[in-house]
Amino acid sequence: MRTYHCFWLLFWAGQPHQSFSTPLSERTSGFPEKEKVLVLSGNSRQDLHRSKRSWMWNQFFLLEEYTGTDYQYVGKLHSDQDKGDGSLKYILSGDGAGDLFIINENTGDIQATKRLDREEKPVYILRAQAVNRKTGRPVEPESEFIIKIHDINDNEPMFTKDVYNASIPEMSDVGTFVVQVTATDADDPTYGNSAKVVYSILQGQPYFSVESETGIIKTALLNMDRENREQYQVVIQAKDMGGQMGGLSGTTTVNITLTDVNDNPPRFPQSTYQFRAPESMPLDSPVGRIKANDADVDENAEIEYSITEGDGYDMFGITTDKDTQEGIITVKKALDFESKNLYILKVEATNTHVDPRFLYLGPFKDSATVRIQVEDVDEPPMFSRPAYIMEVKEDVPLNSIIGTVTAQDPDAAKNPVKYSVDRHTDMDRVFNINSGNGSIFTSKPLDRETLLWHNITVIAAEINNPKQSSRVPVFIKVLDVNDNAPEFAMFYETFVCENAKAEQLIQTLSAVDKDDSYNGHQFSFSLAPEAASSSNFTLQDNRDNTAGIFTRKTRYNRHETSTYFLPVVISDNDYPIQSSTETVTIRVCACDHRGKMLSCNAEALVHPTGLSTGALIAILLCIIILLVTVVLFAALRRQRKKEPLIISKEDIRDNIVSYNDEGGGEEDTQAFDIGTLRNPEAIDDNKLRRDIVPETLFIPRRTATARDNTDVRDFINQRLKENDTDPTAPPYDSLATYAYEGNGSVAESLSSLESVTTDGDQDYDYLSDWGPRFKKLADMYGSMDSDKDS
């Protein structure tokens, strides 16, 4: 436990007197303290005078971090108005009054109740007053005083970081700045050395040092090599009290990393490398890998490989694998064991990034020897050319040799070779090949006009090992032979006007030839011998592969001859000469005065109106349509007349069922009785249908016939009632139609349907009394009666 020695100063005003000290009450810390009494007024260097106030004080001082068990004594307040009879009472207010600081109201002694920390609050401002205990009135004005907390060294230095990380390049000079560490002390820097920090290095020597006042860490050893040691851990101490004994301290750790510089050249671990490569190895395929070691890292360890010399300088290449920094040796040209089976190369490895500061260590490159042994493999036959081009005339005879391909086994064994045609490239088997000597010959006729080029593939395989095979393309061009006669470029059909004049050009002809001509085609045109003398037209060869047809006479008559067929002979000038006879169709037509064709039909002159063929066809179609319409209309009228009266939609009875079947005549006993349909009163209750198998049927509902004088409304109401009370009616809404003719007509019913079922004969003589409108009807029925009588 620390012990503290201090003095409390008490100031009060009164008569001038000498300073003196009286012993205070004993402290709990175990040592006596004395109070100093000073009488000050105005300037301390002059005589003191009595102030207007009867008492005053300045400030008190108190040490922090009191560790005693009792309250800590601060000081004493006293007023000259205090006579010691207990009539005055001292009151304290302000920062911490009553809680942190208490006062004895009788004696004016001030005490601190708690431990004080200057770092939390260094100054407390309080106010004191002396009042009359009985009246409570102040006897002194309220005065302010200060309690200052004196600092003690109770805080150790604290670094701003628990761990510092720093890096420097390897091989740095002595004194190279690394990093600066900083520690702070919470103690009062203005009071003593409690906050004065000094830095020292506890761990990390002899590699690094630290400046005691600034905390700057520097290198202390020359040529620190990253390849030997990369990480360093340095412990720095910060101690207050200027580093003296008894000061408090704190530490921090600094992790220092050496970064790489290119101070190591690449080195091959061995001076000679040996690889094997089969002669069939494809181009750009890897033969082997080599690697030069470099103790550096990252870009300082990047290496470029190159082939500097050797007998395989142009046969091989080398590249760098960026991930592994290995040199990959590849094949640049095809290997041939029979030509050369051993290659010796010199390979060099060089750093791509060189630091000039370390060139004194030597060249940053190394070299090694690479031996590549070529291995023999069974190779397929090799053709003498990469491709063959052959030519053959299209009229060459079958089995004619058009060329030869040659292939040999490149191996030392020189195995025999057989040839064949890849039929996927010659599906029509136009060509064939001699399997022994490779001669190609035709097996089918050729036609240049059908196919100019034939592209086939020839296969050469070893007889002893057919799997060893190779292919070569053969391009065969079919040469032209003049085997096609020239012909018209198009079908020529022209016309000549009836009023044409002699020597008039009516058509220009041109020709084409399927054959190929190196100097260009030259065609000649002439009339066929049978038409040269008797033709009504002449032909003129223009000597430019065209010809013109001219009229030989004036005026032509299409009624005599409407069409001329002019045979024309076309010949070429190639060898052998080919010719053909083509026909030009010439029609005789009527033309206007400008030579424009009007009509070429002979019947057109019969019609003076000069209607065209299209107009005549349109008129004919209209007539046909009109006739068809009339026929259809007549057929519809006839069909309507044949319809029976029974299929009329309007009927006078409740339900009319139409059966479109033809009965069997008078002998047919199974037919329907049509009279039943016409007279509902004739329905027999027990009479069932005979045309179906008997089954349970509803008995037809009998309805009463209407009386002669029954009103229409009564009739309808009666039928409606019957339908509503009918148990056999369907369970859904239905429509019942009642076609009833009342008795208001004098003629009554004119229907003849009902007369069939009546037993007696009717008298129709009264029809003649109805006037001329019913005369026809009276004649019809009157005649029927006369027939019956007769």
NORDASUL-V248203 format. One record per pair of residues at least 24 apart in sequence whose ideal C-beta (glycine too) atoms are under 8 Angstrom apart, sorted by sequence separation. I is the first residue (numbers start at 0). J is the second residue. If there is no record, write none. Layout:
i=I j=J
i=I j=J
This chain:
i=54 j=78
i=99 j=123
i=122 j=146
i=123 j=147
i=158 j=182
i=159 j=183
i=207 j=231
i=230 j=254
i=231 j=255
i=267 j=291
i=268 j=292
i=300 j=324
i=302 j=326
i=344 j=368
i=345 j=369
i=382 j=406
i=383 j=407
i=429 j=453
i=452 j=476
i=453 j=477
i=486 j=510
i=487 j=511
i=520 j=544
i=562 j=586
i=563 j=587
i=652 j=676
i=680 j=704
i=715 j=739
i=760 j=784
i=3 j=28
i=7 j=32
i=9 j=34
i=11 j=36
i=13 j=38
i=53 j=78
i=54 j=79
i=100 j=125
i=102 j=127
i=122 j=147
i=123 j=148
i=157 j=182
i=206 j=231
i=230 j=255
i=231 j=256
i=266 j=291
i=267 j=292
i=343 j=368
i=344 j=369
i=381 j=406
i=430 j=455
i=432 j=457
i=451 j=476
i=452 j=477
i=485 j=510
i=486 j=511
i=561 j=586
i=562 j=587
i=679 j=704
i=700 j=725
i=714 j=739
i=2 j=28
i=4 j=30
i=6 j=32
i=8 j=34
i=9 j=35
i=10 j=36
i=12 j=38
i=53 j=79
i=54 j=80
i=76 j=102
i=81 j=107
i=94 j=120
i=121 j=147
i=122 j=148
i=156 j=182
i=157 j=183
i=207 j=233
i=209 j=235
i=230 j=256
i=231 j=257
i=265 j=291
i=266 j=292
i=343 j=369
i=344 j=370
i=380 j=406
i=381 j=407
i=451 j=477
i=485 j=511
i=486 j=512
i=561 j=587
i=653 j=679
i=2 j=29
i=5 j=32
i=6 j=33
i=7 j=34
i=8 j=35
i=9 j=36
i=10 j=37
i=11 j=38
i=53 j=80
i=73 j=100
i=121 j=148
i=156 j=183
i=157 j=184
i=206 j=233
i=229 j=256
i=230 j=257
i=265 j=292
i=266 j=293
i=315 j=342
i=343 j=370
i=344 j=371
i=380 j=407
i=381 j=408
i=450 j=477
i=485 j=512
i=536 j=563
i=538 j=565
i=560 j=587
i=652 j=679
i=700 j=727
i=749 j=776
i=760 j=787
i=2 j=30
i=6 j=34
i=7 j=35
i=9 j=37
i=10 j=38
i=12 j=40
i=95 j=123
i=120 j=148
i=156 j=184
i=157 j=185
i=203 j=231
i=229 j=257
i=265 j=293
i=314 j=342
i=342 j=370
i=343 j=371
i=380 j=408
i=381 j=409
i=404 j=432
i=425 j=453
i=484 j=512
i=535 j=563
i=711 j=739
i=6 j=35
i=8 j=37
i=10 j=39
i=78 j=107
i=94 j=123
i=96 j=125
i=121 j=150
i=155 j=184
i=180 j=209
i=203 j=232
i=228 j=257
i=264 j=293
i=286 j=315
i=310 j=339
i=315 j=344
i=317 j=346
i=341 j=370
i=342 j=371
i=380 j=409
i=401 j=430
i=483 j=512
i=534 j=563
i=536 j=565
i=538 j=567
i=557 j=586
i=77 j=107
i=93 j=123
i=94 j=124
i=95 j=125
i=96 j=126
i=154 j=184
i=177 j=207
i=202 j=232
i=203 j=233
i=263 j=293
i=341 j=371
i=378 j=408
i=424 j=454
i=425 j=455
i=447 j=477
i=483 j=513
i=557 j=587
i=697 j=727
i=711 j=741
i=15 j=46
i=70 j=101
i=75 j=106
i=76 j=107
i=93 j=124
i=94 j=125
i=117 j=148
i=154 j=185
i=202 j=233
i=203 j=234
i=211 j=242
i=263 j=294
i=293 j=324
i=311 j=342
i=341 j=372
i=342 j=373
i=378 j=409
i=406 j=437
i=424 j=455
i=446 j=477
i=447 j=478
i=483 j=514
i=505 j=536
i=534 j=565
i=556 j=587
i=557 j=588
i=710 j=741
i=15 j=47
i=75 j=107
i=76 j=108
i=93 j=125
i=116 j=148
i=117 j=149
i=154 j=186
i=182 j=214
i=202 j=234
i=225 j=257
i=263 j=295
i=288 j=320
i=310 j=342
i=311 j=343
i=312 j=344
i=340 j=372
i=341 j=373
i=378 j=410
i=405 j=437
i=424 j=456
i=445 j=477
i=447 j=479
i=482 j=514
i=555 j=587
i=557 j=589
i=15 j=48
i=75 j=108
i=76 j=109
i=92 j=125
i=93 j=126
i=115 j=148
i=117 j=150
i=153 j=186
i=181 j=214
i=200 j=233
i=201 j=234
i=224 j=257
i=225 j=258
i=262 j=295
i=290 j=323
i=291 j=324
i=309 j=342
i=310 j=343
i=311 j=344
i=340 j=373
i=377 j=410
i=403 j=436
i=404 j=437
i=423 j=456
i=447 j=480
i=481 j=514
i=709 j=742
i=74 j=108
i=75 j=109
i=91 j=125
i=92 j=126
i=117 j=151
i=152 j=186
i=179 j=213
i=180 j=214
i=200 j=234
i=201 j=235
i=223 j=257
i=225 j=259
i=261 j=295
i=290 j=324
i=309 j=343
i=339 j=373
i=340 j=374
i=403 j=437
i=421 j=455
i=439 j=473
i=480 j=514
i=510 j=544
i=705 j=739
i=708 j=742
i=14 j=49
i=74 j=109
i=91 j=126
i=92 j=127
i=151 j=186
i=179 j=214
i=200 j=235
i=201 j=236
i=225 j=260
i=260 j=295
i=265 j=300
i=290 j=325
i=291 j=326
i=309 j=344
i=340 j=375
i=375 j=410
i=403 j=438
i=404 j=439
i=420 j=455
i=421 j=456
i=448 j=483
i=479 j=514
i=485 j=520
i=502 j=537
i=509 j=544
i=530 j=565
i=548 j=583
i=707 j=742
i=13 j=49
i=72 j=108
i=73 j=109
i=91 j=127
i=92 j=128
i=118 j=154
i=150 j=186
i=179 j=215
i=180 j=216
i=199 j=235
i=200 j=236
i=259 j=295
i=263 j=299
i=289 j=325
i=290 j=326
i=308 j=344
i=309 j=345
i=375 j=411
i=380 j=416
i=402 j=438
i=403 j=439
i=420 j=456
i=421 j=457
i=439 j=475
i=479 j=515
i=509 j=545
i=530 j=566
i=12 j=49
i=72 j=109
i=73 j=110
i=90 j=127
i=116 j=153
i=150 j=187
i=178 j=215
i=179 j=216
i=198 j=235
i=199 j=236
i=216 j=253
i=226 j=263
i=259 j=296
i=265 j=302
i=288 j=325
i=289 j=326
i=308 j=345
i=336 j=373
i=402 j=439
i=420 j=457
i=421 j=458
i=485 j=522
i=508 j=545
i=529 j=566
i=548 j=585
i=12 j=50
i=72 j=110
i=73 j=111
i=89 j=127
i=90 j=128
i=178 j=216
i=198 j=236
i=224 j=262
i=259 j=297
i=261 j=299
i=288 j=326
i=306 j=344
i=307 j=345
i=335 j=373
i=336 j=374
i=337 j=375
i=400 j=438
i=401 j=439
i=419 j=457
i=420 j=458
i=507 j=545
i=508 j=546
i=561 j=599
i=28 j=67
i=71 j=110
i=89 j=128
i=90 j=129
i=152 j=191
i=154 j=193
i=176 j=215
i=177 j=216
i=198 j=237
i=199 j=238
i=216 j=255
i=260 j=299
i=288 j=327
i=289 j=328
i=306 j=345
i=307 j=346
i=334 j=373
i=336 j=375
i=400 j=439
i=401 j=440
i=418 j=457
i=419 j=458
i=507 j=546
i=508 j=547
i=526 j=565
i=527 j=566
i=12 j=52
i=13 j=53
i=27 j=67
i=32 j=72
i=34 j=74
i=70 j=110
i=71 j=111
i=89 j=129
i=90 j=130
i=150 j=190
i=152 j=192
i=156 j=196
i=176 j=216
i=177 j=217
i=197 j=237
i=259 j=299
i=287 j=327
i=288 j=328
i=306 j=346
i=307 j=347
i=336 j=376
i=400 j=440
i=401 j=441
i=418 j=458
i=507 j=547
i=508 j=548
i=526 j=566
i=527 j=567
i=561 j=601
i=12 j=53
i=13 j=54
i=26 j=67
i=27 j=68
i=34 j=75
i=70 j=111
i=88 j=129
i=149 j=190
i=150 j=191
i=152 j=193
i=176 j=217
i=177 j=218
i=196 j=237
i=197 j=238
i=287 j=328
i=305 j=346
i=306 j=347
i=328 j=369
i=399 j=440
i=418 j=459
i=419 j=460
i=495 j=536
i=506 j=547
i=507 j=548
i=526 j=567
i=527 j=568
i=12 j=54
i=27 j=69
i=70 j=112
i=87 j=129
i=88 j=130
i=151 j=193
i=175 j=217
i=196 j=238
i=197 j=239
i=285 j=327
i=286 j=328
i=304 j=346
i=305 j=347
i=398 j=440
i=399 j=441
i=417 j=459
i=506 j=548
i=525 j=567
i=526 j=568
i=557 j=599
i=11 j=54
i=12 j=55
i=87 j=130
i=88 j=131
i=150 j=193
i=174 j=217
i=175 j=218
i=196 j=239
i=199 j=242
i=285 j=328
i=286 j=329
i=304 j=347
i=328 j=371
i=398 j=441
i=416 j=459
i=417 j=460
i=504 j=547
i=505 j=548
i=524 j=567
i=525 j=568
i=558 j=601
i=11 j=55
i=87 j=131
i=88 j=132
i=173 j=217
i=174 j=218
i=195 j=239
i=197 j=241
i=285 j=329
i=286 j=330
i=304 j=348
i=305 j=349
i=397 j=441
i=398 j=442
i=416 j=460
i=504 j=548
i=505 j=549
i=524 j=568
i=557 j=601
i=10 j=55
i=11 j=56
i=86 j=131
i=87 j=132
i=173 j=218
i=174 j=219
i=194 j=239
i=195 j=240
i=197 j=242
i=284 j=329
i=303 j=348
i=396 j=441
i=397 j=442
i=416 j=461
i=417 j=462
i=430 j=475
i=504 j=549
i=505 j=550
i=524 j=569
i=525 j=570
i=10 j=56
i=26 j=72
i=65 j=111
i=86 j=132
i=100 j=146
i=172 j=218
i=173 j=219
i=193 j=239
i=195 j=241
i=283 j=329
i=284 j=330
i=302 j=348
i=303 j=349
i=395 j=441
i=397 j=443
i=415 j=461
i=416 j=462
i=503 j=549
i=523 j=569
i=558 j=604
i=9 j=56
i=10 j=57
i=85 j=132
i=86 j=133
i=171 j=218
i=173 j=220
i=192 j=239
i=193 j=240
i=283 j=330
i=302 j=349
i=303 j=350
i=397 j=444
i=414 j=461
i=415 j=462
i=502 j=549
i=503 j=550
i=522 j=569
i=523 j=570
i=24 j=72
i=66 j=114
i=81 j=129
i=173 j=221
i=192 j=240
i=207 j=255
i=282 j=330
i=283 j=331
i=302 j=350
i=303 j=351
i=414 j=462
i=415 j=463
i=502 j=550
i=522 j=570
i=523 j=571
i=8 j=57
i=23 j=72
i=65 j=114
i=80 j=129
i=172 j=221
i=192 j=241
i=201 j=250
i=281 j=330
i=282 j=331
i=301 j=350
i=302 j=351
i=414 j=463
i=421 j=470
i=501 j=550
i=502 j=551
i=522 j=571
i=523 j=572
i=536 j=585
i=653 j=702
i=59 j=109
i=61 j=111
i=64 j=114
i=65 j=115
i=93 j=143
i=203 j=253
i=280 j=330
i=282 j=332
i=300 j=350
i=301 j=351
i=389 j=439
i=391 j=441
i=395 j=445
i=414 j=464
i=500 j=550
i=501 j=551
i=521 j=571
i=522 j=572
i=8 j=59
i=63 j=114
i=64 j=115
i=76 j=127
i=78 j=129
i=87 j=138
i=165 j=216
i=167 j=218
i=192 j=243
i=282 j=333
i=299 j=350
i=301 j=352
i=394 j=445
i=499 j=550
i=501 j=552
i=520 j=571
i=521 j=572
i=7 j=59
i=8 j=60
i=23 j=75
i=63 j=115
i=64 j=116
i=170 j=222
i=171 j=223
i=203 j=255
i=393 j=445
i=501 j=553
i=520 j=572
i=7 j=60
i=63 j=116
i=76 j=129
i=170 j=223
i=186 j=239
i=298 j=351
i=299 j=352
i=392 j=445
i=393 j=446
i=404 j=457
i=406 j=459
i=408 j=461
i=500 j=553
i=527 j=580
i=61 j=115
i=63 j=117
i=169 j=223
i=170 j=224
i=192 j=246
i=274 j=328
i=276 j=330
i=280 j=334
i=298 j=352
i=391 j=445
i=393 j=447
i=499 j=553
i=5 j=60
i=169 j=224
i=180 j=235
i=182 j=237
i=184 j=239
i=278 j=333
i=279 j=334
i=299 j=354
i=404 j=459
i=493 j=548
i=495 j=550
i=499 j=554
i=516 j=571
i=169 j=225
i=278 j=334
i=315 j=371
i=498 j=554
i=499 j=555
i=5 j=62
i=169 j=226
i=180 j=237
i=277 j=334
i=278 j=335
i=289 j=346
i=291 j=348
i=293 j=350
i=497 j=554
i=514 j=571
i=516 j=573
i=80 j=138
i=276 j=334
i=278 j=336
i=497 j=555
i=3 j=62
i=80 j=139
i=307 j=366
i=408 j=467
i=496 j=555
i=497 j=556
i=508 j=567
i=510 j=569
i=512 j=571
i=514 j=573
i=78 j=138
i=309 j=369
i=311 j=371
i=495 j=555
i=497 j=557
i=78 j=139
i=3 j=65
i=406 j=469
i=514 j=577
i=1 j=66
i=7 j=72
i=9 j=74
i=406 j=471
i=448 j=513
i=512 j=577
i=653 j=718
i=0 j=66
i=7 j=73
i=8 j=74
i=9 j=75
i=11 j=77
i=13 j=79
i=121 j=187
i=448 j=514
i=7 j=74
i=9 j=76
i=11 j=78
i=12 j=79
i=118 j=185
i=182 j=249
i=404 j=471
i=447 j=514
i=7 j=75
i=9 j=77
i=11 j=79
i=118 j=186
i=226 j=294
i=447 j=515
i=495 j=563
i=117 j=186
i=182 j=251
i=226 j=295
i=404 j=473
i=117 j=187
i=387 j=457
i=56 j=127
i=180 j=251
i=402 j=473
i=337 j=409
i=73 j=146
i=180 j=253
i=337 j=410
i=402 j=475
i=272 j=346
i=291 j=365
i=335 j=409
i=337 j=411
i=401 j=475
i=54 j=129
i=178 j=253
i=508 j=583
i=677 j=752
i=678 j=753
i=681 j=756
i=177 j=253
i=291 j=367
i=677 j=753
i=158 j=235
i=178 j=255
i=382 j=459
i=506 j=583
i=177 j=255
i=289 j=367
i=677 j=755
i=678 j=756
i=158 j=237
i=380 j=459
i=506 j=585
i=677 j=756
i=289 j=369
i=379 j=459
i=380 j=460
i=505 j=585
i=156 j=237
i=267 j=348
i=379 j=460
i=380 j=461
i=674 j=755
i=156 j=238
i=287 j=369
i=379 j=461
i=487 j=569
i=653 j=735
i=654 j=736
i=673 j=755
i=674 j=756
i=156 j=239
i=265 j=348
i=486 j=569
i=653 j=736
i=155 j=239
i=265 j=349
i=287 j=371
i=387 j=471
i=389 j=473
i=391 j=475
i=393 j=477
i=485 j=569
i=653 j=737
i=53 j=138
i=54 j=139
i=59 j=144
i=61 j=146
i=63 j=148
i=154 j=239
i=265 j=350
i=286 j=371
i=386 j=471
i=387 j=472
i=388 j=473
i=389 j=474
i=390 j=475
i=391 j=476
i=392 j=477
i=393 j=478
i=484 j=569
i=485 j=570
i=653 j=738
i=53 j=139
i=56 j=142
i=58 j=144
i=59 j=145
i=60 j=146
i=61 j=147
i=62 j=148
i=63 j=149
i=264 j=350
i=385 j=471
i=386 j=472
i=387 j=473
i=388 j=474
i=389 j=475
i=390 j=476
i=391 j=477
i=392 j=478
i=393 j=479
i=394 j=480
i=485 j=571
i=652 j=738
i=52 j=139
i=55 j=142
i=57 j=144
i=58 j=145
i=59 j=146
i=60 j=147
i=61 j=148
i=62 j=149
i=63 j=150
i=64 j=151
i=152 j=239
i=377 j=464
i=380 j=467
i=382 j=469
i=384 j=471
i=386 j=473
i=387 j=474
i=389 j=476
i=390 j=477
i=391 j=478
i=392 j=479
i=393 j=480
i=484 j=571
i=651 j=738
i=52 j=140
i=54 j=142
i=56 j=144
i=57 j=145
i=58 j=146
i=59 j=147
i=61 j=149
i=63 j=151
i=152 j=240
i=163 j=251
i=165 j=253
i=167 j=255
i=169 j=257
i=379 j=467
i=380 j=468
i=381 j=469
i=386 j=474
i=388 j=476
i=390 j=478
i=392 j=480
i=394 j=482
i=650 j=738
i=651 j=739
i=58 j=147
i=60 j=149
i=62 j=151
i=64 j=153
i=162 j=251
i=163 j=252
i=164 j=253
i=165 j=254
i=166 j=255
i=167 j=256
i=168 j=257
i=169 j=258
i=261 j=350
i=378 j=467
i=379 j=468
i=380 j=469
i=382 j=471
i=393 j=482
i=649 j=738
i=651 j=740
i=52 j=142
i=63 j=153
i=161 j=251
i=162 j=252
i=163 j=253
i=164 j=254
i=165 j=255
i=166 j=256
i=167 j=257
i=168 j=258
i=169 j=259
i=170 j=260
i=377 j=467
i=379 j=469
i=481 j=571
i=491 j=581
i=493 j=583
i=495 j=585
i=497 j=587
i=156 j=247
i=158 j=249
i=160 j=251
i=161 j=252
i=162 j=253
i=163 j=254
i=165 j=256
i=166 j=257
i=167 j=258
i=168 j=259
i=169 j=260
i=261 j=352
i=492 j=583
i=493 j=584
i=494 j=585
i=495 j=586
i=496 j=587
i=497 j=588
i=499 j=590
i=155 j=247
i=156 j=248
i=157 j=249
i=158 j=250
i=162 j=254
i=164 j=256
i=166 j=258
i=168 j=260
i=170 j=262
i=261 j=353
i=262 j=354
i=481 j=573
i=485 j=577
i=491 j=583
i=492 j=584
i=493 j=585
i=494 j=586
i=495 j=587
i=496 j=588
i=497 j=589
i=498 j=590
i=152 j=245
i=154 j=247
i=155 j=248
i=156 j=249
i=158 j=251
i=169 j=262
i=261 j=354
i=481 j=574
i=484 j=577
i=485 j=578
i=486 j=579
i=491 j=584
i=493 j=586
i=494 j=587
i=495 j=588
i=496 j=589
i=497 j=590
i=152 j=246
i=153 j=247
i=155 j=249
i=260 j=354
i=481 j=575
i=483 j=577
i=484 j=578
i=485 j=579
i=487 j=581
i=492 j=586
i=494 j=588
i=496 j=590
i=498 j=592
i=152 j=247
i=262 j=357
i=272 j=367
i=274 j=369
i=276 j=371
i=278 j=373
i=481 j=576
i=482 j=577
i=484 j=579
i=486 j=581
i=499 j=594
i=260 j=356
i=261 j=357
i=264 j=360
i=271 j=367
i=272 j=368
i=273 j=369
i=274 j=370
i=275 j=371
i=276 j=372
i=277 j=373
i=278 j=374
i=481 j=577
i=260 j=357
i=264 j=361
i=270 j=367
i=271 j=368
i=272 j=369
i=273 j=370
i=274 j=371
i=275 j=372
i=276 j=373
i=277 j=374
i=278 j=375
i=279 j=376
i=262 j=360
i=264 j=362
i=265 j=363
i=267 j=365
i=269 j=367
i=270 j=368
i=271 j=369
i=272 j=370
i=273 j=371
i=274 j=372
i=275 j=373
i=276 j=374
i=278 j=376
i=496 j=594
i=264 j=363
i=265 j=364
i=266 j=365
i=267 j=366
i=271 j=370
i=273 j=372
i=275 j=374
i=277 j=376
i=279 j=378
i=651 j=750
i=264 j=364
i=265 j=365
i=267 j=367
i=278 j=378
i=496 j=596
i=264 j=365
i=261 j=363
i=494 j=596
i=494 j=599
i=5 j=149
i=3 j=151
i=1 j=151
i=170 j=356
i=170 j=357
